[in-house]
Each structure stands twice: as structure tokens, then as C-alpha cells.
């Protein structure tokens, strides 16, 4: 029997939570209902709103007095975070599922995001399609199920959706996980424009017995930074093959990984190899998402949902300086390897983003601002050349010695 945490507002989602509670019980698991509502509930929760607040040194009167959805979210979210984290650390829960509308999803997902990667967690939300899932998942692996119709009572749709959500979590907690490989881990970043380089290095590392964990950098760098912070010392090296998230953060692209990108490994003293892959562009979605000020720029229509924009000389200088300033703070060894013939599949002679002058401005800016403690080499290859990937692998073997 497993303990399944059910999170929601009993004043507005009482029928739905009771329905899920019965589903869990029928499957011979133990439901733990956590109420995050402020009104009268239809049945008693195992963990009440008052208890959640009391654990964080707050009280119900302060919550009720707010009378504002945004302020309630700000007030309740850290309390729910603390309670969920406590339940996890004390080993009292094996899986979690939450349901909510706009306010309920925001509050419940704050708690789900405190659970580690790999822990079973599901959110049923009325806002998943309209608002997108990024705010609800953060850097964690929360499974999102759109509710399709409003979660406002039990009907032929909500019964099925809620049953699927409960079943998903119970299936997750029932699966037997394979053991974690007893091998040193190497973290790499990549996207499709540096794919050849990544796969070649990955092949060589795995042949040597390393476990290679690749993070996709269309915003996935936020998960990377958080994961590095969480496990730290188990990482032999971080190989940065894709850094377009830096430019996205600086110039309003849609694949930013936040202001802390490229900092976690340095803070923990983990060795890093940095190649500047994909620094030549930033990302948008459909054509309509490209800001008006960028409409006359050099754009690449990658897919109907993916548009990229080439960075120009002045922008490349800023990106170079920003990366240097981040890496200068590193406590561990940093090795810079620059492929002089282009940073991405599109930044290559004959391709639409090929601009050696802009790349030169980036390189000179980085050199100007980099710490003398950082070692830098330049190589007359494109980033996707097999010879360059082999050099990165060779440098890795020297670092880990």
C-alpha cells in the first residue's frame, strides 16, 4: 500500500477530491487529502488549510482578510511548499496528484515543484492550455493533464479525467524502478543544431563507462541548473555544447532559462568544458510571436512552431561579455574550446546564419572580459565536425584525470 497525496480546495473541489479519494482507496492505497481552500469543506481533510498555515507560522484570519486572488497565491504558495516538502522528507508520501483552476493550480503546483525529479506527481488543471505549463512545472517533471472542461462538478468528462490522473499516479508508485547505474555522470547540453557534436562525444564517453545526461536547451537549462544544485558532487564534468538560452534571456527570446543559467556548476566547483554552441541565434515560436522590432531581421523558419533569429555583431558582443562574467565566478576548472568555423548547423558557410564577422565580435568580446584563470583554445573546425568533437572528448579525459 502506497500513500497518495491529493491536493485541492475542498470548498470548491470537494466532490472531485472525494471521488479521487475513493478511487485511491478502492485500489488499496492510502489517500492523504490536503485542503488548500478557505471556505467550508464537504468532508474533513487529513491536512487542513489551518494546519498548513500553522506549520509556517501564519493563521487563517490573515488569509481570509486578503480578498485578492494574486495575494492569496503569494500567501499560500510557500506554506504549501513547506508542507509538501515536510511530508516528502519524512517519508509520508509516495506520490501526489493535485487539481485546480487558475488559483488552485498555482498554489498546488508550488508544492509539487518541491518534490524531486522522478517522484510521481500529476496536476489536473483548467489553465494548462490557456496559460501553458511552464509556470506549473518549473524545472520539474510534473505530468500535466488538461481538464478539458471546467473542474466544476462530476460529469462524464471530469470523472474520466480525474480517474486517469489518479490512475497515472498509482501506476507510477507501483512501478519498480531500476537501480541507478554505479557510473560517474557527465552532463551535456545540446539542441538540434549541435546534434552531431553531441552524439559523437556521447558515444565516446559511454564507451568509457560514463553515464551521459543530456539536457535540451530550449529552456531546459533551468532544469539543468536545478538538477546540478540538487546532486552536485556526483557529476564528473559539465560539457556545454549549447548556450542559446543566454541570448534568449538578454534579448527577449522565448527559450530563456533564467538569469542563473551557466552558474550552478561554477558555484559547486564542477569542471566545465564550454564550446559556445548555438550562441548565434535566439528562439521564438510561430512567426506571429516574433516581436515587430525583429521582423526585418535574418529569420529561420525551423518548424511551424519554431522560429529562430540570427544575432548581430553588437548583440554577440553582449552575449560574449555576459558568458565571460558568469564563467569568471567559477570555483572549478573551466576549459573554453572555440570552433572558429561556426557555432551551429545554421552558422556554417553556405547556410543562412553564416556570419563570421558577428562570430568574431563574440569571440573578441569574450576574450576581453574573461578571467586569466580560464584556459582557452581555438580550433579551425565547425562545431559539428567530428574532429572537433574528438578534441572535446580528449580535453575531457585530461580534465577528469
C-alpha positions in Angstrom: 0.0 0.0 0.0 1.3 3.4 -1.0 0.4 6.9 0.4 -1.1 9.2 -2.3 -1.3 12.9 -1.5 -4.4 14.6 -3.0 -4.2 18.4 -3.1 -7.0 20.8 -3.8 -9.6 23.3 -2.5 -12.3 21.3 -0.7 -14.7 24.3 -0.7 -14.8 24.4 -4.5 -13.4 20.9 -5.5 -14.8 18.8 -2.6 -16.8 16.4 -4.8 -13.9 15.8 -7.1 -11.4 15.2 -4.4 -13.7 12.8 -2.6 -14.2 11.0 -5.9 -10.4 10.6 -6.2 -10.1 9.7 -2.6 -12.4 6.7 -3.1 -10.6 5.7 -6.3 -7.3 5.5 -4.3 -9.0 3.5 -1.5 -10.5 1.1 -4.0 -7.0 0.5 -5.4 -5.9 -0.4 -1.9 -3.7 2.6 -1.4 -3.9 5.2 1.3 -5.2 8.7 0.3 -3.9 11.8 2.2 -6.2 14.8 1.4 -4.6 18.3 1.7 -7.1 21.2 1.7 -5.8 24.5 0.3 -9.2 26.2 0.3 -10.6 28.9 2.6 -14.3 28.1 2.6 -16.5 25.4 4.2 -15.5 21.9 3.1 -17.7 19.0 2.3 -15.6 16.5 4.2 -12.7 16.7 6.6 -9.2 16.8 5.1 -6.3 14.9 6.5 -4.3 18.1 6.3 -6.4 21.3 6.7 -5.6 24.8 5.5 -5.3 25.8 9.1 -2.6 23.2 9.7 -0.7 24.2 6.5 -0.6 27.8 7.7 0.2 27.0 11.3 3.2 25.0 10.2 4.5 28.2 8.5 3.7 30.4 11.4 0.6 32.0 9.8 -3.1 31.9 10.5 -6.4 31.7 8.7 -7.6 35.1 9.6 -4.7 36.7 7.7 -5.5 34.6 4.7 -9.2 35.4 4.6 -8.5 39.1 5.0 -6.6 39.2 1.8 -9.7 39.1 -0.5 -7.4 39.0 -3.6 -6.5 36.0 -5.8 -2.9 37.1 -6.5 -2.2 37.9 -2.9 -3.7 34.6 -1.8 -1.4 32.8 -4.1 1.6 34.6 -2.8 0.5 34.0 0.8 -0.4 30.3 0.4 2.3 29.0 -2.0 5.3 29.0 0.3 3.1 27.4 3.0 2.1 24.6 0.7 5.7 24.2 -0.4 6.9 23.8 3.2 4.1 21.2 4.0 4.7 19.1 0.9 8.5 19.2 1.4 8.0 18.1 5.0 5.8 15.2 4.0 8.4 14.1 1.5 11.4 14.4 3.8 9.5 12.4 6.5 8.7 9.6 4.0 5.0 10.0 4.4 4.0 10.2 0.7 4.8 8.1 -2.3 3.0 10.1 -5.0 1.0 13.3 -5.4 -1.9 14.5 -7.6 -3.4 17.9 -7.5 -6.5 19.5 -9.2 -7.3 23.2 -9.6 -8.4 26.1 -11.6 -6.2 29.2 -12.0 -5.6 30.0 -8.4 -5.7 26.3 -7.2 -3.3 25.2 -9.9 -0.8 27.9 -9.0 -0.9 27.1 -5.3 -0.8 23.3 -5.7 1.9 23.3 -8.3 4.1 25.3 -6.0 4.0 22.3 -3.7 4.5 19.7 -6.4 7.6 21.6 -7.6 9.3 20.9 -4.2 9.2 17.2 -5.0 12.4 15.8 -6.6 12.8 14.7 -10.2 11.4 11.2 -10.6 8.9 11.4 -7.7 5.4 10.7 -9.1 3.4 13.9 -9.4 0.4 14.9 -11.6 -1.6 18.2 -11.9 -5.1 18.3 -13.4 -5.6 22.0 -14.4 -8.2 24.0 -16.2 -5.5 26.5 -17.2 -2.9 24.2 -18.8 -4.0 25.0 -22.3 -4.6 28.7 -21.9 -1.7 29.6 -19.7 0.8 26.9 -20.8 2.5 24.5 -18.5 5.8 26.3 -17.9 4.6 28.1 -14.8 3.1 25.0 -13.3 6.1 22.7 -13.9 9.1 24.9 -13.5 12.3 22.7 -13.8 10.5 19.6 -12.5 8.8 16.6 -14.2 5.2 17.3 -13.2 2.8 15.5 -15.5 0.1 18.0 -16.6 -3.4 16.8 -17.6 -5.7 19.5 -19.1 -9.1 19.1 -17.6 -10.8 19.8 -21.0 -14.0 21.1 -19.3 -14.0 23.1 -16.0 -13.5 21.2 -12.8 -16.9 22.3 -11.5 -18.6 19.0 -10.5 -18.6 15.4 -11.6 -19.7 14.6 -15.1 -18.9 12.2 -17.9 -15.8 14.1 -18.7 -14.4 15.0 -15.3 -15.0 11.5 -13.9 -12.8 10.1 -16.7 -10.1 12.8 -16.4 -9.8 12.5 -12.7 -9.8 8.7 -12.9 -6.9 8.9 -15.4 -5.0 11.3 -13.1 -5.4 9.1 -10.1 -4.6 6.0 -12.1 -1.5 7.7 -13.5 -0.1 8.4 -10.1 -1.0 4.9 -8.7 0.7 3.4 -11.8 3.8 5.4 -11.1 4.1 4.5 -7.5 3.5 0.8 -8.4 6.3 0.6 -10.9 9.6 -1.0 -9.8 12.4 1.4 -10.6 15.7 0.1 -12.0 18.8 0.7 -9.9 20.8 3.8 -10.5 23.9 2.9 -12.6 27.1 2.9 -10.5 28.9 5.1 -13.0 30.2 8.6 -12.9 27.9 11.1 -14.6 28.7 13.6 -17.3 26.2 16.4 -18.1 25.9 17.8 -21.6 23.7 20.5 -23.2 22.5 20.3 -26.7 19.9 21.2 -29.3 19.4 20.0 -32.8 21.9 22.5 -34.3 24.8 20.8 -32.4 23.4 17.3 -32.6 26.3 15.7 -34.5 28.8 17.0 -32.0 26.8 15.9 -29.0 26.1 12.4 -30.3 29.8 11.8 -31.1 31.0 12.9 -27.7 28.2 10.9 -26.0 29.3 7.8 -27.9 32.9 8.2 -26.8 32.0 8.9 -23.2 29.6 5.9 -22.9 32.3 3.7 -24.4 34.5 4.7 -21.5 31.7 3.8 -19.0 30.3 7.2 -18.2 26.6 7.9 -17.8 25.8 10.8 -20.1 22.8 13.0 -19.2 21.8 15.4 -22.0 19.7 18.5 -21.4 17.9 20.1 -24.3 18.5 23.9 -24.1 15.2 25.3 -25.5 14.5 26.5 -22.0 15.7 23.2 -20.5 18.7 24.8 -19.0 16.7 25.8 -15.9 16.1 22.1 -15.2 19.8 21.5 -15.7 20.8 24.2 -13.2 18.4 23.0 -10.6 19.5 19.3 -11.1 23.1 20.2 -10.7 22.4 22.1 -7.5 20.5 19.1 -6.2 23.1 16.4 -6.8 26.3 18.4 -7.2 29.2 16.1 -6.3 28.0 13.1 -8.4 28.9 15.0 -11.6 32.3 14.5 -13.2 32.1 17.3 -15.7 29.6 19.6 -17.5 30.1 19.9 -21.2 28.3 23.0 -22.6 27.6 22.5 -26.3 24.5 24.7 -26.5 24.2 28.2 -24.9 21.4 30.0 -26.9 19.5 30.4 -23.7 21.8 33.2 -22.7 20.9 35.3 -25.7 17.2 34.5 -25.2 17.4 35.9 -21.7 19.2 39.0 -22.8 17.2 39.9 -25.9 13.6 38.7 -25.2 13.7 35.3 -26.9 11.3 32.5 -25.8 13.8 30.0 -24.8 15.3 31.7 -21.7 16.4 29.5 -18.8 16.5 32.5 -16.4 19.2 34.8 -15.1 21.0 31.9 -13.3 21.9 29.9 -16.4 25.5 28.8 -16.6 26.2 29.4 -12.9 25.4 26.2 -10.8 28.4 24.1 -11.9 30.7 27.1 -11.3 29.4 27.6 -7.8 30.0 24.0 -6.9 33.4 23.8 -8.5 32.4 21.2 -11.1 34.8 21.1 -14.1 33.3 22.7 -17.3 34.1 22.5 -21.0 32.4 25.3 -22.9 32.2 25.4 -26.7 29.7 28.4 -27.3 27.5 26.2 -29.4 24.2 27.9 -30.7 25.1 31.3 -29.3 24.4 32.7 -32.8 20.6 32.7 -32.5 17.6 33.1 -30.2 14.2 31.4 -30.4 10.6 32.2 -30.9 7.5 30.1 -31.6 5.2 30.7 -34.6 6.0 33.6 -36.9 3.5 35.8 -35.1 5.5 35.5 -31.9 8.5 37.4 -33.4 8.3 41.0 -32.0 7.7 43.7 -34.5 11.2 45.2 -34.0 12.7 41.9 -35.2 10.5 41.2 -38.2 13.1 42.5 -40.7 16.0 40.5 -39.2 17.5 37.3 -40.5 15.0 34.7 -39.5 14.9 30.9 -40.0 11.5 29.1 -40.1 12.6 25.8 -38.5 9.1 24.3 -38.0 5.6 25.9 -37.9 6.1 26.3 -34.1 9.8 27.2 -34.1 11.4 30.4 -35.5 15.0 31.4 -34.9 16.7 34.8 -35.3 20.4 35.4 -36.1 22.3 37.6 -33.5 24.1 40.6 -35.0 27.5 42.0 -34.0 26.5 44.2 -31.2 24.3 41.6 -29.6 27.0 38.9 -30.0 29.4 41.2 -28.1 26.9 41.5 -25.2 26.4 37.7 -25.2 30.2 37.2 -25.1 30.7 39.6 -22.2 27.8 38.0 -20.3 29.1 34.5 -20.6 32.6 35.6 -19.6 31.2 37.3 -16.5 29.3 34.1 -15.5 32.3 31.8 -16.0 34.7 34.1 -14.2 32.9 33.3 -11.0 33.6 29.6 -11.4 35.3 27.8 -8.5 36.3 24.8 -10.6 38.3 24.4 -13.8 36.9 25.9 -17.0 38.1 25.0 -20.4 37.0 27.1 -23.4 37.1 25.4 -26.8 36.1 27.7 -29.7 35.1 26.2 -33.1 36.2 29.0 -35.5 34.1 27.8 -38.5 30.7 28.3 -36.8 28.7 27.7 -33.7 25.6 25.9 -35.1 24.3 23.9 -38.1 22.9 27.2 -39.5 26.1 29.1 -38.8 28.2 27.4 -41.4 29.5 28.5 -44.8 26.6 28.3 -47.3 23.9 28.3 -44.5 21.5 31.2 -43.7 23.1 32.2 -40.4 26.7 32.1 -41.5 28.3 35.4 -40.3 32.0 35.1 -39.4 32.2 38.8 -38.7 29.5 38.6 -36.0 31.1 35.5 -34.6 34.5 37.3 -34.4 32.9 40.1 -32.4 31.6 37.5 -30.0 35.0 35.8 -29.6 36.8 39.1 -29.1 34.3 40.3 -26.5 34.6 37.1 -24.6 38.4 37.2 -24.6 38.3 40.8 -23.5 36.2 40.1 -20.4 37.3 36.6 -19.4 39.4 35.9 -16.4 43.1 35.0 -16.9 42.5 31.8 -14.9 40.3 30.4 -17.7 42.1 28.4 -20.3 41.0 29.0 -24.0 41.9 27.3 -27.2 40.7 28.0 -30.8 40.2 25.3 -33.4 39.8 25.6 -37.2 36.7 23.4 -37.2 32.9 23.8 -37.3 31.2 22.7 -34.1 29.6 19.7 -35.8 32.9 18.4 -37.3 33.9 15.0 -36.0 37.4 16.3 -35.4 36.1 19.0 -33.1 34.0 16.5 -31.1 37.0 14.3 -30.7 39.1 17.2 -29.4 36.4 18.0 -26.8 36.4 14.3 -25.7 40.2 14.4 -25.5 40.1 17.5 -23.4 37.5 15.8 -21.1 39.9 12.9 -20.5 42.6 15.3 -19.4 40.3 17.2 -17.1 38.9 14.2 -15.3 42.5 12.8 -14.7 
